[in-house]
Amino acid sequence: MSSVFYRLRYWLLCGMLLVPSGAWASGFAELSTLTERGFRVSAEARLLGDGERAGVVLGAIEPERLLSPASVTKAYLAAAALHRWGPQHRFTTPLVSTAELASDGVLRGDLIFDGSGDPALVTEDLWRLAQRLYQAGVREVEGRLIVSQWRFGPVECITTDRCEARSRTANSYSALLTSAGVNLGNWCVNVAPGWAAGEPARVTSCDSQGLIVDIDNRIETRAANAGTEYSAERVTGDNGDVMILHGHVALGSAPRDVYRASSDPARQTARTLMAMLELAGIGVAQGYAVTTEPPAVSARTLAEVDGRPLQEQLLRIMNYSNNFMSDVLALGLVDAPRGSLMQAGEALQAYVEGLPDHGPVVLLSGSGLTTENRTSAQGANVLLESMFHRAALFPSFVAGFQSPANGVSRFIRRGSELFQDHVMLKTGTLNQPYAVRALSGYFRTDSGRWGVFTVMVNGTSSTPWLNWAQVLDPLALDMTRMIENN
């Protein structure tokens, strides 16, 4: 699909949002009050399974209306990834070289880290790589450590937070994207009180005995009863990234890890791996470099590490709604090298086109950070139903949906005990440029029937602030009735 056609289709679909249509609120009596307050709503709940009641719609409010799903987009990503790779797929990250390894353990050339696009690669994996390289007999690299992000990266930013993070950031979620990232694209430093009041706090790297990122430590140690309050910002100057820390820490308080997105995750990987090689007793004579060129075909593997199975990665993506992992995984669906987020969205759309009766969809990212993503409640339920019938994939797919009663997100613990125990859901939240609160998932009725539901509530420039209680409380009342009556 050409980008021109893609954008044209997007604007045509957006235009559909302007077509007035009455809200069919059957079954969603409480939730429908949001439409009276000016919010745009698309909702549908229906039964699954076999028999006379299969497919019966229990409630709907404009189910075909296209709205922003926010992080409910990650359900589409999970389904597409399971379809492409299967639950046990692992990304393999190798260290390769075309250079000769001499009998004295010296690699007579460059060592290349071939970024595999593993969304969950962490320092532990780099340490295992360094250890395996040592076990292969390497003691010194005569050339450079080269980090190759040829599969994708650096990826063009399309959201404000990520674009601003190229120069500075005070958060961890705006990490930039690459196929050669580690630690979710974040620097980590550990902050502990000094040995006495009046001394600077002790700030060290989370991953190494030495500092991997430069630190400007302005945190003071105070008396034990003085409390702890500090802030951290990563800024990028002429010499690279610096973590600037302000505030005070109480004497005797527990150390804390602080994460901030790096400005260049491939370089972050290079510096972290250099530290791991040093710890393993492997020297690198000429430092490190980053490239977008692939290793030579003749390069041989010296060490490699397998990442976590896809089904484990999807638990983190879905439960914690991790945007870095989501978009890196989506970029892995692009068949051509140097993929963009738009191409990742097209890959997701190609998967959706294979779902009968889904209807229109616009996906510009796998994370849902982009407010331009569009789907309908009816379409999202088609996706859920399609996965319900895929017996080999469904257990890994549904595992990513949280039960309100015991999920990791405490804010979803609302409504009746029946609702909390009989529902599994994925949430989506956006606040800018307008409020989005979305939920999608499965439910079980009192009689044991399976059902699917999707609710998307989008604000406008004229609607007031929308919090989760305003959506979850009426939804829980409506769905409790559905669960009891079916």
N, C-alpha and C positions, 0 to 999 in steps of 0.2 A: 504494500500500500504506500503510495507516495505521500510525502509530508504535506503537499498542497491539498490532496484529497482528504488526508487525515484531519487537517485543520478545518477544512470546509465542513466535513461531517460533524466535527465538534461544535461549530457554530450553529449548524442546523439543529443539532440535538438541544443545544442551549435554548434555541428559539422555541422549542417545544415547551419549555418551562413557562413561557409567557402565555400559553394558551389556557384560558380559564376553563376549569372543570369543577363540578361539584364534588364534594368529599363524600364518599360512601363510607360511613362510620360504623357500619354494622359490626358489632362485637367489640368495638373500641370506643365505648361510650365515654369513658374517662379521658382517654388520650385525645379524643376529638376536640376537647376544649382548647387545645393548643392552636387549632386552626382558627378558632373564634378570636384568638388573641393576635392573629396575623402571621403565625409561623407556617412555613410550608412543610407538609407532612406527606410521606409515603409509607404505608404500613400494610402488612398482610400477615396473617397467621392461618395455616392450613394443615390438615392431617396428611400423613404419609401411610405407607403400607398397602395392603390388599383389602379387598372386600368392598362393600357398598359405600363405605364412608371415605375411602381413599380419595384424596384430592379435595375433600370438602373444605371450603373456605370458612373459617370460624370468625374472621374479622378482617376488615380492609378499609383503608382510607387512601384513595387515589393510588392503588398499587402499581400502576404503570408510570407514575410520575417520576421523572429523572431528577435526582437530587445528589448532593455530595455525600458519599458514605464515610468520609474521613478514613480512619484506620480499619474499618470493616473491609476496606480494599485488601487487607492482608489475608482474608479468607480466600479471595480469588488467587492471590499469590501462592498460598499453601496448596490449593487444589492443583494449580498449574505445575508447581514444582514436584508434587507427588506424582502427577501424571507423567512428567518428563523423566524423572530420575528414580522414583520409587523410594520407600521409607528408609532403606538401609544404605543409600548412596552416601559416599564420603568424598570430599574434595581432598586430593593428594597434592601436597606442596613440596616440591623438590629443591635441593641445591644442586646445580649442574655446573659443568665446566668443559671447555675444549682443551684445557691445559693438561700437561703431563704432571702426574704425581711422582716426584722423585723418591728414591729409597730412603732419603733422610726426612721424609714427611713434608717437604716443601712443594706446594702447588705452584708450578711455574707459569702463572698467569692469573686471570680473573676468576672469582667465584661468583656465580649468578644465582640469586634467589628468584625463582620463577613463580610469580604470584598466581595462584590458582583460582582466585575469586572465592576463597573460603570465607563466609561471612563471620565465622566464630573463631577465627585464629587468634590465639592469645600468646602471651609471653612463655607460658609453659611449653607450647608447641615449638617456639623458637629455641628454647633450651634443649628440647629433645632433638631438634635438628642439629644443634651444635654438638651435642653428645654423640650423635650418630656419625657426624663428620669426623669427630675425634676417633671413634671406633674404626672408621674406614682408613685411618692412618694419617690424616691431615694434621699437621702441627703448625704450619705457617702458610699464609697465602702471599705469594710474591707480588701479586697485582692488587686489584681492588675488589671490594664487595660491591656487586652491582645488583640493584633491586629492579627487576623488570615488571612493569605493569602493562604489558603489551595487550592483554585481553581487554581491559578497559581501565582508563585512568590517564591523567586526572579527568574526572567527569565534570562536565559543565554544570554549574549550579543553576537551579531554576526556582529556588525559594529564597526569601530574604535572609533567613537565619544562616543558611549555608553560604550564601554570597558574602555576608558580613564576616563569617568565620575565617575567610581567607586572610583577614588582617587582625581580627581580635574577636574573642568570645568569652562570655562568662557562664557558659553551660556546656554540657556534654552531648546533648542530643543533636547539635547542628554539625556533626562530623561530616567531612567531605568524603568522597567516594573513590575507591580504587580497587583493582583486583589484587593488590599487594598490601592490604591493610592488616593491622594487628590491633587487638584490644579495642575493637569497635571504633577505631580512628581517634582514640583518646590518649593523652598523656595522663599519667597518674603519679601524684606525689603524696607522701605520708606526712602528716603534721602531728607532732607531739610536743608537749611542753618542754621548756628548757629545764636545766637542773636546779634553777633557783629563780625566784621572782625577780623581774627586771632584766633577765636574759632573753635573747631572741628564742623563738620556738625552734625546735629541731625539725628541719624539713629535709626529707630524703626521698629518693626514688622508690616507688613501690616494687620495682622489678630488678633492681641491681644495687650492689653496695655503693657504687659510684653514681653520680648524677647523670641521667640521660638527657634531660631537658634543663635548660638554664633556669635559675630561680632567683627572683628578687624578693627576699623574705623580709617583710615588714610587720610580722606578728610578734607581739611582746608576751612574755610569760608573766602572769600576775598571780596574786595569792590564791589559795585553793578555793576560797569562797567568792571569788570575783566573777565567776562565770566564764563562758567561752563564746566568742562571737568573732568570726572572721569571714572574709570574702576572697575569692580567687578569680583572676582573669588571665587568660592567655593572650598575649600580644605578640605580634611578629615584627621584628626589626630587621636591620641590615644583616645581622648575624644569626637570624633564625628565630625560633620560638622562645619566649620567656614566660614563665609562670610568675605573676605578680600577686603576692598575698598580703592582705592588710588585716589588722584587727588584734585580738588578744585571746590567749588561751590560759585556762586555769591550771595552776600547778597541781600535778597528780591526776589530771584528766586523761582518759584513754586516747591513744593515737587514733587518727581518722585518715582515711584515704580520700583524696580530692581528685576528681576527674574533670578534665577540660579538653574539648576537641582540638586536635592539632591543625595547623594550617596546611600541612602537606603530609597525608597519612603514609605515602610511600617512603618519604624521608624519615618519618617517625619509625617505620619498620626497619629501615637501614640502621638507624642509631640504636634501636633496641637489639637488633640481631648482632651488631658489633659488640655490644655489652655482653651478650650471651657467649659469643665466640671468645671474648677475653676471659670470661669466667671458666670456660672449658679449656683454656690453655692454648688457644689458637690465635696467633697474631695475624693481622692484616696490614701489610706494609704500606699501601698507598691509599688508605681511607675508603670512602664509599662514594657511589654515584647512583643516580636513578635514571632509568631509560624507559622509553615506550617501544623499544625494539625487542622482538622475541629472541631467545637464545638460538644459536646456530643449530641446524638440524643435527650436526655431528656432535653436539654437546652430550656428554654422558652424565648420568645421575650418580652423585656421590653420596647423597643422603636424602631421605624423604620422610614426611610425616603425614599420616592420615588424620583428617579432622573428625569431628563428631558426626554420627549418622544424621541424615536429614531430619528424621522424625524428632530427634532431640533438639535440633536447631529450630524446628518449627514451634516447639514448646516455648522457647524463649521469644521467638518472633511474635507469637500470638498472645501468650500470657503477659509479657512485658511490653508489647507493642513497640519493639525496637526498630527504629526507622533506618539506622545504618545497615543492620542485618537484612532488613526487608529489601532495600533498594539494591544492595550488593547481590542478593540472591536473584532478584528480578533481572539485573544486568547479565547474570549468568545464563539466562534464557535466550539471550541474543546470540544468534549463530555466528555472526561476523565479528571479527575483532574490533576494538575501539568503539564498543556500543555506547549509545546515549540513553538517557532515561526515557526519551520519546520512543526509541526502538524497543526498550524493555516494555513500555506500555503497549506497543503494537504486538509484541509477543504474547502478552497477557490477553489482549483482545482476540488474537488468533485462536487461543484456547477457548475463549468464551463463544466464539462463532461456531464451535463444534458442539455446543449445548443446545439441543432443540428447544424452541419456544422461549429462549432467554430474552430476546428483544434487544434494543439498543443499549450500548454501553460505551463510555469514554474512560480510558485509563491512561493517565500520563505518568504514573509512577506505581511502584509496588507497595510503597509505604502508606499512601493516602495523604501525605503532607500537602499535596497540591489540591487546592480547593476546586480545580477544574475537573477532577474525576467525577463521573456521573454513572449512576445505575438506578434501578428501580427496586422497590421492595419485592415485586413479583420476580424480577430477574435474579436477585440475590437468593430468593428461595428456590429457584430452578437450580442454581449452583449447589445449594445445600442438598437438595433432593438427589442430584446426580451423584454426589459423593456418598450419600446414604446407601445407594445401590451398588457401590463399588466395594465389595466385601474385603478385598485385599488391601485397600487404601483407607477405608473408613475409620478403622481404629486409630491410625496415626493422625488422621484429619480431625476427628472429633476430640481427641485428647487435648488439642490446643484451645478448646472453648472452656471458659471458666464456669464453674458452678457458683452462684452468688453466695451460697452457704460457706464455702471454704476456698474460694479462689484467692489469688494473690492480691487482687484489687479490692481493697476494703470498701471503696465507695459504692460498690454494687450490692452490698449487703443490706438491701432494703426490701420492703414488701413483706408479705406473709411468709410463714415457714414453708407452706406448700409451694409458693413461687420459688423461693430460694433453693428448695430441694429438687424441683422438677424441671429446672431450666439450665441450659448450658449456652453461654453466649460469648460473643466478641463485641467489644465496644469500640467506638470511634469518637474522637473529640477534636474539634477545632474551635478557636476563638476569634481568629482574624482571617479574612476581612469581615466575616460574620460567624455567628455561633453555629456549630454543628454538633448534634448529639445523635449518634447512631448505634443500633444494636442489631445483631443478627445471630441466629443459632437454632438450637433444637429444644424441644420440650417433650415431656412424657405426661400423658393424661392419667387420671385416677384409674382408668381401666387398662392402662399399660400401652396405649397407642402412642406412636411417635408422631411428632409434628415439627414443622419449621416455622420460623417467624423472622421477620425483618421490620424494623422501625427506623426511619430516618426523619429527623426533625432539623430543618435548616432555618436559620433566622434571616432577616433582611436588614437593610440599613435603618429601617424604621422600627424594628421590633426590639424589645428590651433584652437585657442580658438573660441568658438561658443557663440554668445549672442542672446538674444531673437529677436532683430531687424532683424537679418539675417534670421530668420525663419518666424516670423510673417509678415514682410513686403511682401515677395513674396507670402506667403500663402494667405494673404488678397487680393492681386491682382487676384490670381487664383480663389478664392472662390467668389469674387465680380462678376466675369464673369459668374460663375456657377449660382449664385443667379439671375442675370439679365436675363440669357438666358433660365431659366426654370420656 
